[in-house]
Amino acid sequence: MIYKNLLISLLLVFIYGCSTSTKLNVEVDTLNNFNIDNYNDFYININAEKVSAEINPLDLEKVKFAITNALIDRGLSESKQASIEFNIMISTKDEIESDPLRSRYSYYYWDPYYRNDIRTISKYFLRINIKDLKEDKIVWTIVTGWRSGSSNNPISDDGLAILIDEIMTNL
């Protein structure tokens, strides 16, 4: 009987672990007195001019559209003369990784063709800042990062929904 209950509980934990979606690695920082409910309107600015060639500018538009819809659903209105401004920025950073243990032969004898496998991996960072235009200071920020080809990409359809949920929860 004890083994049956243990097996059932382990099975439930396994099913729950497989069914949960991937959570994005997100960092949020805010000033103590910031509350989005104190504002009636917003404006979204995209940093599209300073984006490198690896980044699709349509991805920035997808993020802008999703944030706009979520904020309108929350009761705010979009206006160019708004009191807060959302700044959306995506940047890249290339990292060089070396894997000296990767060879086509066994590790137990010398390989005359041994060479380090060096590769460049692109990392992407999405940062969204909220700037209070009356006080001229940033009052809230969120940042997330991912590697090229990662399943944790916040720009994908599933990742964008998770990112918007994180933003709306932390506002």
Buried (B, 14 or more C-beta within 10 A) or exposed (E): EEEEEEEEEEEEEEEEEEEEEEEBEBEBEBBEEBEBEEBEBBBBEBBBEEBEEEBEEEBBEBBBEBBBEBBEEEEBEEEEEBBBBBBBBBBBEEEEEEEEEEBEEEEEEEEEEEEEEEEEEBBBEBBBBBBBEEEEEBBBBBBBBBEEEBEBBBBBEEBBEBBBEBBBEEB
